[in-house]
Amino acid sequence: MPLSACGVTRGADSRDLLMIIPNSPGGGYDQTGRAAVAAMEANEVTGGSFTVDNVIGAGGAAAMTELIGDAGDERTVMTVGLGVVGSTYSFASSYNPLDATPLAQLMSEPEGILVPADSPYQTVEDFVEAWTADPGSLAIGGGSSPGGPDHLFPMQLAAEVGIDPRDVNYVSYDGGGPLTSALLGAKIDAGFSGPAEFLGSIEDGELRMLAVSGEERSPQEAFAEVPTLTESGIDLVFLNWRGLLAPPDISEERRDELIGYLETMHETEEWQGELTANGWTDDFITGDEFGDFLQEQDQRVAGTLEELGLI
């Protein structure tokens, strides 16, 4: 079945579901959510179809508010990740992922450092040298609000190379699409985000990736020659993640059924192919284990933002 755009009516007896995506089309949440939907629809996992709704605003906090407002709705799920955790702090949201029903972590991935093709920085060493010389003179962009992965990564990198994170000139964009436009339009000097979101622009020769933040190089052919930070002499490994939530106040029976859908999806050829194609790590955990992980991630973000004086 094709992915729906909007307008499906979901009654109590319907097997159709709504997938909320907490940022713009083309970003990492969008890629992950639509890949999960496609795998489930192709294998008729739920017995119904999905509506996919991109709820844009406040770095994901707007979508989080919508999900919590759907308390008790057993036909809605939402993609979540480190960026949404951060946005709920940055925008002083009344709600955060801990208020929802945890379903599953689906994957993790490293971040990448991206520059326009004509950037003077040919290597990550070139970039770090210029950045440390005058941190405020370089505009650093990310596809998440403060507290999200695209913000936490450059802040941790800055600290590792001797820059006070408070001196970083960070510009926030709502997802990978707007971040790509900023890079191509020379509005920023470098971008920090997940590599899979920029595969097309890199293959087209519009952008270059200077380094990735994982323990190992990306398995994707387009990034095979891109070094890790540790290879470049920078002692930092940083991983982002994404998963799925349901609204609060759904029945335990329904929670288990939704988790069962995701467990079935995880084993499909389509989902396993997406993991490989996007260079995602298969970090699949469900239910209470995912809930414990969310608690850890909430503390991770809060601690970093407190150190930066942002909350």
Helices and strands as residue ranges (DSSP letters): E 17-21, H 28-42, E 50-54, G 58-60, H 61-69, E 76-81, H 82-90, G 97-99, E 101-110, E 112-116, H 124-133, G 135-137, E 139-142, H 149-160, G 165-167, E 169-172, H 176-184, E 190-193, G 195-198, H 199-203, E 207-212, G 221-223, E 239-246, H 252-266, H 269-278, E 285-286, H 287-307
